[in-house]
Amino acid sequence: MTEPGITFVRLPEVSTDAVVELLNEPRNARHMPLTGEPFTTKSAAAWVAAKDAQWDSHGYGPWAILIDGSFAGWGGFQAEENGADFALVLAPEFWGYGETVARRALAVGFDELGLTDVLIALPYSRNPAQVVARFGFEPDGDVVYGEVHFRQYRLSANRWNRDESV
């Protein structure tokens, strides 16, 4: 696979219909236990506005991810009580790009946004060994969001920079 052209843009820059399609994709939804009811154009527009508002209040937030100009998903950093939580949701046709997108996003988070730690919360439907170990995340207990339990992992900027320089 050749290196794709990955671009991060603000979520309002992509079609709400494309966001609805991604958020309602059943293969993704099984790993997103907090989504609840299927998204409509109206609820997706409110979701986009809430995610995008984090940029103003925290200086970081989720992006829409474009791969070679096509909307591939959303991801980035969300402010939680315990820090900047990293999320990444790609449309199934872009799943093979997940590691490349994640590495690029983490580099932006640490190198450009100045994050000192990044968290990732995985539902118990995900196998953490396949997802977080390759990036250097370490177990950091459990966390509960919306009455759903997640495994939490942490990656420090120091570890990221050390691992990336090898």
C-alpha positions as a Markdown table, in Angstrom:
| # | Residue | x | y | z |
|---|---|---|---|---|
| 1 | Met | 0.0 | 0.0 | 0.0 |
| 2 | Thr | 1.5 | 3.4 | -1.0 |
| 3 | Glu | 1.4 | 6.3 | 1.5 |
| 4 | Pro | -2.0 | 7.9 | 1.1 |
| 5 | Gly | -2.6 | 11.6 | 1.1 |
| 6 | Ile | -4.1 | 12.1 | 4.6 |
| 7 | Thr | -5.7 | 15.4 | 5.4 |
| 8 | Phe | -7.3 | 16.5 | 8.7 |
| 9 | Val | -10.1 | 19.1 | 8.4 |
| 10 | Arg | -12.7 | 20.4 | 10.7 |
| 11 | Leu | -15.8 | 18.2 | 10.9 |
| 12 | Pro | -18.2 | 20.9 | 9.6 |
| 13 | Glu | -16.2 | 20.9 | 6.3 |
| 14 | Val | -17.7 | 17.5 | 5.3 |
| 15 | Ser | -21.2 | 16.6 | 4.2 |
| 16 | Thr | -23.6 | 15.8 | 7.1 |
| 17 | Asp | -25.0 | 13.0 | 5.0 |
| 18 | Ala | -21.5 | 11.4 | 4.8 |
| 19 | Val | -21.2 | 11.7 | 8.6 |
| 20 | Val | -24.6 | 10.1 | 9.1 |
| 21 | Glu | -23.6 | 7.2 | 6.8 |
| 22 | Leu | -20.3 | 6.7 | 8.8 |
| 23 | Leu | -22.0 | 6.9 | 12.2 |
| 24 | Asn | -24.7 | 4.5 | 11.3 |
| 25 | Glu | -22.3 | 1.9 | 9.7 |
| 26 | Pro | -23.1 | -1.3 | 11.6 |
| 27 | Arg | -19.6 | -2.6 | 11.5 |
| 28 | Asn | -18.4 | 0.5 | 13.3 |
| 29 | Ala | -21.4 | 0.8 | 15.6 |
| 30 | Arg | -20.6 | -2.5 | 17.3 |
| 31 | His | -17.5 | -0.8 | 18.8 |
| 32 | Met | -19.3 | 2.5 | 19.7 |
| 33 | Pro | -21.5 | 1.6 | 22.6 |
| 34 | Leu | -22.4 | 5.2 | 23.4 |
| 35 | Thr | -24.0 | 6.1 | 20.1 |
| 36 | Gly | -27.6 | 5.0 | 21.0 |
| 37 | Glu | -30.2 | 5.5 | 18.4 |
| 38 | Pro | -29.3 | 5.7 | 14.7 |
| 39 | Phe | -28.2 | 9.1 | 13.6 |
| 40 | Thr | -30.5 | 11.4 | 11.5 |
| 41 | Thr | -29.3 | 14.4 | 9.6 |
| 42 | Lys | -30.4 | 16.6 | 12.5 |
| 43 | Ser | -28.8 | 14.5 | 15.3 |
| 44 | Ala | -25.6 | 14.2 | 13.2 |
| 45 | Ala | -25.4 | 18.0 | 12.7 |
| 46 | Ala | -25.7 | 18.4 | 16.5 |
| 47 | Trp | -23.0 | 15.8 | 17.0 |
| 48 | Val | -20.7 | 17.6 | 14.6 |
| 49 | Ala | -21.3 | 20.9 | 16.2 |
| 50 | Ala | -20.6 | 19.5 | 19.7 |
| 51 | Lys | -17.4 | 17.8 | 18.5 |
| 52 | Asp | -16.2 | 20.9 | 16.7 |
| 53 | Ala | -16.9 | 23.1 | 19.7 |
| 54 | Gln | -14.0 | 21.4 | 21.5 |
| 55 | Trp | -11.6 | 23.3 | 19.3 |
| 56 | Asp | -12.7 | 26.6 | 20.8 |
| 57 | Ser | -12.9 | 25.4 | 24.4 |
| 58 | His | -9.8 | 23.2 | 24.5 |
| 59 | Gly | -7.6 | 24.0 | 21.6 |
| 60 | Tyr | -8.0 | 20.5 | 20.2 |
| 61 | Gly | -10.8 | 18.3 | 19.0 |
| 62 | Pro | -11.8 | 15.7 | 16.5 |
| 63 | Trp | -11.3 | 16.1 | 12.7 |
| 64 | Ala | -12.8 | 14.8 | 9.6 |
| 65 | Ile | -10.2 | 12.6 | 8.0 |
| 66 | Leu | -9.8 | 12.7 | 4.2 |
| 67 | Ile | -7.7 | 10.1 | 2.4 |
| 68 | Asp | -6.8 | 11.1 | -1.1 |
| 69 | Gly | -9.6 | 13.7 | -0.9 |
| 70 | Ser | -12.3 | 11.3 | 0.1 |
| 71 | Phe | -14.1 | 11.4 | 3.5 |
| 72 | Ala | -12.7 | 8.4 | 5.3 |
| 73 | Gly | -13.9 | 8.9 | 8.9 |
| 74 | Trp | -13.4 | 11.0 | 12.0 |
| 75 | Gly | -10.8 | 11.0 | 14.7 |
| 76 | Gly | -8.7 | 13.1 | 16.9 |
| 77 | Phe | -8.7 | 14.2 | 20.5 |
| 78 | Gln | -11.7 | 14.7 | 22.7 |
| 79 | Ala | -11.5 | 16.5 | 26.1 |
| 80 | Glu | -12.5 | 14.2 | 28.9 |
| 81 | Glu | -12.2 | 14.8 | 32.7 |
| 82 | Asn | -9.0 | 12.7 | 32.8 |
| 83 | Gly | -7.3 | 14.2 | 29.7 |
| 84 | Ala | -7.2 | 14.2 | 25.9 |
| 85 | Asp | -8.9 | 11.0 | 24.7 |
| 86 | Phe | -8.0 | 9.8 | 21.2 |
| 87 | Ala | -10.7 | 8.3 | 19.0 |
| 88 | Leu | -10.6 | 7.0 | 15.4 |
| 89 | Val | -13.5 | 5.8 | 13.4 |
| 90 | Leu | -12.9 | 5.0 | 9.7 |
| 91 | Ala | -15.3 | 3.7 | 7.1 |
| 92 | Pro | -14.7 | 0.0 | 6.4 |
| 93 | Glu | -13.2 | 0.7 | 3.0 |
| 94 | Phe | -10.5 | 2.7 | 4.8 |
| 95 | Trp | -9.8 | 0.3 | 7.7 |
| 96 | Gly | -6.4 | -0.7 | 6.1 |
| 97 | Tyr | -5.2 | 2.9 | 6.7 |
| 98 | Gly | -6.0 | 3.0 | 10.4 |
| 99 | Glu | -2.4 | 2.7 | 11.7 |
| 100 | Thr | -1.1 | 5.3 | 9.3 |
| 101 | Val | -3.9 | 7.7 | 10.2 |
| 102 | Ala | -3.4 | 7.1 | 13.9 |
| 103 | Arg | 0.4 | 7.7 | 13.7 |
| 104 | Arg | -0.2 | 10.9 | 11.8 |
| 105 | Ala | -2.8 | 12.1 | 14.3 |
| 106 | Leu | -0.7 | 11.2 | 17.3 |
| 107 | Ala | 2.2 | 13.1 | 15.8 |
| 108 | Val | 0.0 | 16.2 | 15.4 |
| 109 | Gly | -1.3 | 15.8 | 18.9 |
| 110 | Phe | 2.1 | 15.7 | 20.5 |
| 111 | Asp | 4.2 | 17.8 | 18.1 |
| 112 | Glu | 1.8 | 20.5 | 17.0 |
| 113 | Leu | -0.9 | 20.6 | 19.7 |
| 114 | Gly | 1.5 | 20.2 | 22.6 |
| 115 | Leu | -0.4 | 17.4 | 24.3 |
| 116 | Thr | 1.7 | 15.8 | 27.1 |
| 117 | Asp | -0.4 | 12.6 | 27.4 |
| 118 | Val | -3.0 | 11.0 | 25.2 |
| 119 | Leu | -5.6 | 8.5 | 26.5 |
| 120 | Ile | -7.5 | 5.9 | 24.6 |
| 121 | Ala | -10.6 | 4.2 | 25.9 |
| 122 | Leu | -11.6 | 0.9 | 24.3 |
| 123 | Pro | -14.8 | -0.9 | 24.8 |
| 124 | Tyr | -14.6 | -4.5 | 25.8 |
| 125 | Ser | -15.6 | -5.5 | 22.3 |
| 126 | Arg | -12.1 | -4.5 | 21.1 |
| 127 | Asn | -9.0 | -6.5 | 21.5 |
| 128 | Pro | -6.5 | -4.1 | 23.0 |
| 129 | Ala | -3.4 | -6.1 | 22.1 |
| 130 | Gln | -4.2 | -5.5 | 18.4 |
| 131 | Val | -4.9 | -1.8 | 18.8 |
| 132 | Val | -2.8 | 0.0 | 21.4 |
| 133 | Ala | 0.5 | -1.9 | 21.9 |
| 134 | Arg | 2.0 | -1.0 | 18.6 |
| 135 | Phe | 1.8 | 2.7 | 19.5 |
| 136 | Gly | 3.3 | 2.4 | 23.0 |
| 137 | Phe | 0.1 | 2.9 | 25.0 |
| 138 | Glu | 0.2 | 1.4 | 28.5 |
| 139 | Pro | -2.7 | 0.1 | 30.6 |
| 140 | Asp | -4.2 | 2.9 | 32.8 |
| 141 | Gly | -7.2 | 1.2 | 34.5 |
| 142 | Asp | -10.8 | 1.3 | 33.6 |
| 143 | Val | -13.0 | 4.3 | 32.9 |
| 144 | Val | -16.8 | 4.7 | 32.7 |
| 145 | Tyr | -18.5 | 6.9 | 30.2 |
| 146 | Gly | -22.3 | 7.0 | 30.1 |
| 147 | Glu | -22.6 | 3.9 | 32.3 |
| 148 | Val | -20.4 | 1.9 | 29.9 |
| 149 | His | -17.1 | 0.5 | 31.1 |
| 150 | Phe | -14.0 | 0.9 | 28.9 |
| 151 | Arg | -10.3 | -0.2 | 29.2 |
| 152 | Gln | -8.2 | 2.9 | 29.4 |
| 153 | Tyr | -4.6 | 3.3 | 28.1 |
| 154 | Arg | -2.2 | 6.2 | 28.3 |
| 155 | Leu | 0.7 | 7.3 | 26.0 |
| 156 | Ser | 3.0 | 10.1 | 27.2 |
| 157 | Ala | 4.7 | 12.5 | 24.9 |
| 158 | Asn | 8.1 | 11.3 | 26.3 |
| 159 | Arg | 7.4 | 7.7 | 25.4 |
| 160 | Trp | 6.0 | 8.7 | 22.0 |
| 161 | Asn | 9.1 | 10.8 | 21.1 |
| 162 | Arg | 11.4 | 8.0 | 22.4 |
| 163 | Asp | 9.6 | 5.3 | 20.5 |
| 164 | Glu | 9.3 | 7.4 | 17.3 |
| 165 | Ser | 13.0 | 8.2 | 17.2 |
| 166 | Val | 14.0 | 4.5 | 17.2 |
